[in-house]
Structure formats: C-alpha cells, structure tokens
C-alpha cells in the first residue's frame, strides 16, 4: 500500500498515512485529485479504479470514505478487507465510530492504524491482539499524568459532546459515556 486517506463526503481530509516518500506539494496534489475523483463517482460504481500507475481501492462507511492506493500487482480484495478490518478496529475501540471520533481523537485513529499496518502492510491480522495492544497503551497513558491535566492539585477535564445517530456521546479525557 502506498497511502491511505480518510475523507468526508464534503471532501474534508480527516486522516492521511503515506508509506512512500513524497513532497508535501505532491501529497496535496494527489489528495485533491483523488478526493475529487472518488466523490464524483456514483454510489453503485465499483470501488476499484485505475489512477495514474496505481490502483485505488475505496469504501464509504457512513459519512467517511476510506481510500487506499496500491500497486498494480497488489490484490484489490485484500485491500478492501484491510479497510474493513481498520473500520472494525475503530468501531470496537470507539463503540460505533463516527466522523467526530476521528476528528477529536485523530491521534488514537493514527495509533490504531499504526498497530494494524506497518509500512503499508498488515502487521497484525488479529483484531483481538491489536485491541489488546491499544488497551495496554491506554493503560500506560492513564498511569502517566498528562501535561496540563493537573494545576495546583486540581484536575481540569476537557470534554465534548456530539450526536451519533440516535445517541449522544460525551467524551471526558478519552472515556465515553453514552447518554
């Protein structure tokens, strides 16, 4: 895999992971072209397309498009499965992931991707093992107090609330309460 892009139906880039060295200018150009190309396609069209010397594999989940670029000899169905596995991991971690989860917790979304893919290749196929590694990292994070979390012996909490379909979620320091 050369890169993975996550973007909204409005064309807003939410996450990008590059596995090949490219200049920022080239990355922006590729991103702009691909987002426009994928968004212009009709929903019933095939999720695979040939673009430049690459194959593009994409899948829409709710309001987000997950888009990967692979080389000509790579298997499109395996790439589609990788996209699906990543979505499953996000879903398990966030509990029915939505676009706002990615926006407000992009570091965690990148961390989950890095636990799953290494250098554009799946390094761990077991959801259970990936989630276990993420859980262990979360425990380490909870043990170490974050900078700015404690001031003069008091705790300050950052929170946000959003509506995911029929439920309202409130996040306080990465923990979710479903209302």
LINBELUR-V522044 format. One record per backbone hydrogen bond with DSSP energy under -0.5 kcal/mol. NH is the residue of the N-H (numbers start at 1). CO is the residue of the C=O. Records with the same first field share a line. If there is no record, write none. Layout:
NH=CO / CO
//
This chain:
2=69
3=69
4=17
5=67
6=15
7=65
8=12
9=63
11=8
14=6
15=6
17=4
19=2
20=2
22=20
27=23
28=24
29=25
30=26
31=27
32=28
33=29
34=30
35=31
36=32
37=33
38=34
39=35
40=36
41=37 / 38
45=42
49=56
51=54
54=51
55=70
56=49
57=68
58=47
59=66
61=59 / 64
64=61
65=7
66=59
67=5 / 65
68=57
69=3
70=55 / 68
72=53
74=71
79=75
80=76
81=77
82=78
83=79
84=80
85=81
86=82
87=83
88=84
89=85
90=86
91=87
92=88
93=89
94=90
95=91
96=91
101=98
102=98
103=99
104=100
105=101
106=103
108=105
109=105
110=106
111=107
112=108
113=109
114=110
115=111
116=112
117=113
118=121
121=118
123=116
124=116
127=125
130=126
131=127
132=128
133=129
134=130
135=131
136=132
137=133
138=134
139=135
140=136
141=137
142=138
143=139
144=140
145=143
149=146
151=154
154=151
156=149
157=155
160=171
162=169
164=162 / 167
165=163
166=164
167=164
169=162
170=177
171=160
172=170 / 175
173=158
175=172
177=170
179=168 / 177
//
